[in-house]
Amino acid sequence: IQGIPLLNPESVPARDLRLRDCQETAIRNLETSFKADRPRALIQMATGAGKTYTAITAMYRLLKHADAARILFLVDTRNLGEQAEQEMMSYVPIDDNRKFTELYNVQRLKSLFVAKDSQVCISTIQRLYSILKDRELDEAAEELNPNELVLPKEPMPVVYNAKVPPEFFDFIVIDECHRSIYNVWQQVLDYFDASLIGLTATPDNRTYGFFRKNVVSDYSHEKAVADGVNVGNEVYVIETQVTQQGAQINATQLVEIRDKLTRQRRWESQDEDEAYSAKQLDKDIVNPDQIRTVIRTFRDKLPEIFPGRAEVPKTLIFAKTDSHADDIIQTVREAVSYTHLTLPTNREV
């Protein structure tokens, strides 16, 4: 790490760096942290500020200037792994016309096989655990956030694996590190003798503790709005009776039962009335009509929510679970067509 030439904004114009100030600061502070022999570092960066691009830039510099042999990019769902792979495939460094994946061998782990010549591995923590245990993994397990998986309180400990020894990775980048590396999953990281880089927009006390309060980037949403990286927001509340009070499933009503892991569905008849609370909604109980009501209300109120806008701005919908996200996506596809994505201007109204 001592040989890394730090980014020098005075010698390289900002337009050539293709980095926002917050990204450059995070990388410089990260490299300074490693030089100070601090093996764990946390990059806290607001959603939309470019965490993944920052991480790939840092990885590129570690591979090129610090003689890093192999880096692991750890995610908690397969979807995030696919997104990271796509970003690496499109990333072009400032000092080379070739793409990141043309310069370095990138492998997204899909089985027990880990190529020895891979310089960057992308894996879910579930997949990595299965590799260390030398057990095949059902791909459906990678669709769920690890926190949603039902595991024994004390799973079989990770032991030495000659195919993937503790020194196999020099650095491990952990995406969404606020939710995926605690409790039973922490043993996966404890197995490796590698420097850890955490990425998150929403750290909690566990996150700060795990990374030993070594925060190399503290770029909040408020700072991102002040810098013009993100836009400000106002709260537009859409409440339904179900979200406020819960509801009841009537006896004899057919109810769809889902398996969280496999997503398999079956129908059962209710033996008796069963009430559920608002807190159970979208976690233990799915009410499709409630989701449909919220999405349709959002659709119909777009001119009121965004007055004067000609197009709907990029919109993030936060889900409680991956299964809840699937329900939302399906509902959006049904309720919002392309014609709804263009708002009438004041003149047209």
C-alpha positions in Angstrom: 0.0 0.0 0.0 3.0 2.3 0.5 3.5 2.6 -3.3 0.1 4.0 -4.1 0.4 7.5 -5.6 -2.4 9.4 -4.0 -4.9 11.3 -6.2 -3.7 14.8 -6.6 -6.5 17.2 -7.7 -3.9 20.0 -8.3 -2.1 18.0 -11.0 -5.2 16.2 -12.5 -8.2 18.4 -13.5 -11.5 17.3 -11.9 -13.1 16.7 -15.2 -10.4 14.1 -16.1 -10.8 12.3 -12.7 -14.5 11.7 -13.5 -15.0 11.6 -9.7 -17.2 13.7 -7.5 -15.4 15.4 -4.6 -17.0 13.0 -2.2 -15.8 10.0 -4.1 -12.2 11.4 -4.4 -12.2 12.2 -0.6 -13.4 8.6 0.2 -10.6 7.0 -1.9 -7.9 9.3 -0.5 -9.0 8.7 3.1 -9.3 4.9 2.4 -5.7 4.7 1.1 -4.5 6.9 4.0 -6.3 4.5 6.4 -4.6 1.4 4.9 -1.2 3.2 5.1 -1.9 3.7 8.8 -2.3 -0.1 9.1 -6.0 0.0 9.9 -7.5 -3.2 8.4 -11.1 -2.1 8.5 -12.6 1.0 6.9 -16.2 2.2 6.4 -17.4 4.2 3.4 -20.7 5.9 4.3 -22.1 7.5 1.2 -25.7 8.6 0.4 -27.7 6.5 -2.0 -27.2 8.0 -5.5 -23.7 9.4 -4.7 -21.9 6.6 -6.4 -20.7 4.1 -3.8 -20.1 1.3 -6.4 -18.2 3.5 -8.8 -16.0 4.7 -5.8 -15.4 1.1 -4.8 -14.4 0.0 -8.3 -12.0 3.0 -8.6 -10.4 2.0 -5.2 -10.2 -1.6 -6.4 -8.5 -0.6 -9.6 -5.9 1.4 -7.7 -5.2 -1.4 -5.3 -4.8 -3.9 -8.1 -2.6 -1.6 -10.2 -0.5 0.3 -7.6 -0.6 -1.9 -4.4 0.1 -5.3 -6.0 -3.2 -6.7 -4.7 -3.5 -10.2 -6.0 -7.2 -10.8 -5.5 -10.2 -8.8 -4.3 -13.6 -10.0 -3.2 -16.7 -7.9 -3.8 -19.2 -9.3 -1.4 -23.0 -8.7 -1.8 -26.0 -10.2 0.0 -28.3 -10.9 -3.0 -27.6 -12.2 -6.5 -29.3 -9.1 -8.0 -26.7 -6.8 -6.4 -23.9 -9.1 -7.6 -25.2 -8.9 -11.2 -25.4 -5.1 -10.9 -21.8 -4.9 -9.6 -20.6 -7.1 -12.5 -22.4 -4.8 -15.0 -20.7 -1.7 -13.5 -17.3 -3.4 -13.6 -17.9 -4.3 -17.3 -18.6 -0.7 -18.2 -16.0 0.9 -16.0 -13.1 2.6 -17.8 -10.2 4.0 -15.7 -8.9 7.5 -16.4 -5.4 6.3 -17.3 -6.3 3.5 -19.6 -8.8 3.1 -22.5 -9.5 -0.5 -21.7 -12.4 -1.5 -19.5 -11.9 -2.9 -16.0 -12.9 -6.4 -17.1 -10.4 -6.3 -20.0 -7.6 -5.4 -17.6 -8.5 -7.8 -14.8 -10.1 -11.2 -14.6 -13.5 -10.8 -13.0 -15.5 -13.9 -11.9 -19.0 -13.8 -10.4 -19.2 -17.0 -8.4 -22.1 -19.3 -9.4 -20.9 -22.6 -8.1 -18.2 -24.2 -5.9 -15.6 -23.4 -8.5 -13.3 -20.4 -7.9 -10.8 -19.8 -10.7 -7.2 -19.4 -9.4 -6.5 -16.7 -11.9 -9.5 -14.5 -10.9 -8.3 -11.1 -9.7 -11.8 -10.0 -8.7 -14.5 -12.3 -7.4 -18.1 -11.2 -6.9 -20.1 -13.4 -4.6 -23.1 -13.4 -2.2 -22.2 -14.2 1.4 -24.5 -17.2 1.1 -22.5 -18.5 -1.9 -19.1 -17.9 -0.2 -20.3 -19.8 2.9 -21.3 -22.8 0.8 -17.9 -22.7 -1.0 -16.1 -22.8 2.4 -18.3 -25.6 3.5 -17.9 -27.3 0.1 -21.6 -27.7 -0.3 -23.8 -26.9 -3.3 -26.1 -23.9 -2.8 -29.7 -23.6 -4.1 -29.7 -20.4 -6.2 -33.0 -19.4 -4.6 -31.0 -18.8 -1.4 -29.2 -16.0 -3.1 -32.4 -14.1 -3.9 -33.1 -13.4 -0.3 -31.4 -11.0 2.1 -29.4 -13.2 4.5 -31.4 -11.7 7.3 -34.5 -13.4 5.9 -33.0 -16.9 5.8 -34.0 -19.2 8.6 -30.7 -20.6 10.0 -29.8 -22.5 13.1 -28.6 -20.2 15.9 -25.2 -21.9 15.9 -24.5 -23.3 12.3 -21.5 -25.5 11.7 -18.4 -23.4 12.0 -16.3 -22.5 9.0 -13.1 -24.6 9.0 -10.0 -24.5 6.8 -10.6 -25.0 3.1 -7.5 -25.7 1.0 -9.2 -24.5 -2.2 -9.9 -21.1 -0.6 -7.4 -20.5 2.2 -7.6 -17.6 4.6 -5.0 -15.6 2.7 -6.9 -16.1 -0.6 -8.2 -12.5 -0.8 -6.1 -9.4 0.0 -9.1 -7.1 0.2 -12.8 -7.6 0.7 -15.3 -5.0 -0.3 -18.7 -5.5 1.5 -21.7 -3.9 -0.2 -24.7 -3.0 2.0 -22.6 -3.8 5.0 -25.2 -2.6 7.4 -27.3 -5.7 7.0 -25.3 -8.7 5.8 -22.3 -9.6 7.9 -23.5 -10.1 11.4 -24.6 -12.9 13.6 -24.1 -16.3 11.9 -22.6 -14.7 8.8 -19.7 -13.0 10.5 -17.8 -16.2 10.6 -17.3 -16.0 6.8 -15.4 -12.7 7.2 -13.6 -13.9 10.3 -12.2 -16.8 8.3 -10.3 -14.6 5.9 -7.1 -12.6 6.6 -8.0 -9.6 4.5 -8.5 -5.9 4.8 -12.2 -5.0 4.9 -13.9 -2.1 3.1 -17.6 -1.5 4.0 -20.1 0.3 1.8 -23.4 1.6 3.0 -25.7 4.6 3.0 -27.3 3.8 6.3 -24.8 2.6 8.9 -26.1 1.6 12.4 -24.3 1.0 15.7 -23.4 -2.6 14.6 -21.8 -1.2 11.5 -19.7 1.4 13.4 -18.6 -1.3 15.9 -17.7 -3.9 13.3 -15.5 -1.4 11.4 -14.1 -0.1 14.7 -15.4 3.4 14.1 -12.9 3.9 11.2 -15.2 6.0 9.0 -13.2 7.2 6.0 -16.2 8.7 4.3 -19.2 10.4 6.0 -21.3 11.7 3.1 -24.9 12.0 4.2 -28.0 12.6 2.2 -28.1 16.2 3.5 -24.5 16.8 2.2 -25.4 15.2 -1.1 -28.4 17.6 -1.5 -26.3 20.6 -0.5 -23.7 19.6 -3.2 -26.4 19.1 -5.8 -25.6 15.4 -6.1 -29.0 14.4 -4.9 -32.3 16.4 -4.8 -34.1 17.4 -1.7 -37.3 15.6 -0.7 -40.7 16.3 0.8 -42.8 13.7 2.5 -46.0 12.9 0.7 -47.9 10.4 2.9 -50.2 7.8 1.4 -52.0 5.9 4.2 -54.6 3.2 3.9 -56.8 1.7 6.6 -54.7 -1.5 6.4 -51.4 0.3 7.0 -52.9 2.1 10.0 -55.1 -0.6 11.6 -54.3 -4.0 10.0 -57.1 -6.2 8.9 -58.6 -9.6 9.2 -58.5 -12.8 7.1 -61.9 -14.5 7.2 -62.6 -18.1 7.9 -63.0 -20.3 4.8 -61.1 -17.8 2.7 -58.4 -19.3 0.5 -55.0 -18.0 1.4 -51.8 -18.2 -0.6 -48.9 -19.5 1.4 -45.4 -18.7 0.2 -42.1 -20.3 1.0 -39.6 -17.5 1.7 -36.6 -19.4 0.4 -38.0 -21.1 -2.8 -40.9 -18.7 -3.5 -43.1 -21.8 -4.0 -46.8 -21.1 -3.5 -49.7 -23.2 -2.3 -53.3 -22.5 -1.4 -54.9 -23.3 2.0 -58.3 -22.6 3.5 -58.5 -20.6 6.7 -60.1 -22.6 9.5 -61.0 -19.5 11.5 -60.9 -15.7 11.4 -57.4 -14.4 11.9 -56.5 -10.7 12.5 -53.2 -9.2 11.6 -51.6 -6.0 12.7 -50.1 -3.2 10.6 -46.6 -4.3 11.7 -47.1 -7.7 10.2 -48.1 -6.2 6.8 -45.7 -7.1 4.0 -43.6 -9.2 6.3 -45.8 -12.0 7.6 -48.9 -11.0 5.6 -49.2 -9.9 2.0 -52.2 -7.8 1.0 -51.9 -7.2 -2.8 -54.9 -4.8 -2.8 -53.1 -2.5 -0.3 -50.0 -2.4 -2.4 -52.1 -1.8 -5.5 -53.9 1.1 -3.7 -50.7 2.9 -2.8 -49.2 2.5 -6.3 -52.3 3.7 -8.0 -52.6 6.6 -5.6 -49.0 7.6 -6.4 -49.8 7.3 -10.1 -52.9 9.4 -10.0 -51.4 12.1 -7.8 -48.2 12.6 -9.8 -49.2 16.1 -11.0 -49.9 17.0 -7.4 -46.7 15.5 -6.0 -44.5 17.0 -8.7 -46.2 20.2 -9.8 -44.6 21.8 -12.9 -42.6 18.7 -13.8 -42.9 17.4 -17.3 -41.5 13.9 -16.4 -41.5 11.8 -13.4 -38.1 12.0 -11.6 -36.2 8.8 -10.7 -38.2 7.2 -8.0 -36.9 4.8 -5.3 -39.4 2.4 -3.7 -38.1 0.8 -0.5 -39.3 -2.7 0.3 -39.4 -4.5 3.6 -38.2 -7.9 2.1 -37.2 -9.3 -1.2 -40.6 -10.9 -1.5 -42.2 -7.6 -0.8 -40.1 -6.1 -3.6 -41.3 -8.7 -6.0 -44.9 -7.8 -5.2 -44.2 -4.1 -5.7 -42.5 -4.7 -9.0 -45.4 -6.7 -10.3 -47.9 -4.1 -9.1 -46.0 -1.3 -10.7 -45.9 -3.1 -14.0 -49.7 -3.6 -13.9 -50.6 -0.1 -12.6 -48.1 2.2 -14.3 -47.8 2.3 -18.0 -45.4 4.3 -20.1 -48.1 7.0 -20.7 -48.1 7.7 -16.9 -44.4 8.5 -16.9 -44.9 11.9 -18.7 -46.7 14.5 -16.7 -48.8 17.3 -18.2 -47.1 20.7 -18.1 -49.0 23.6 -16.5 -49.7 25.0 -20.0 -51.2 21.7 -21.2 -53.4 21.5 -18.0 
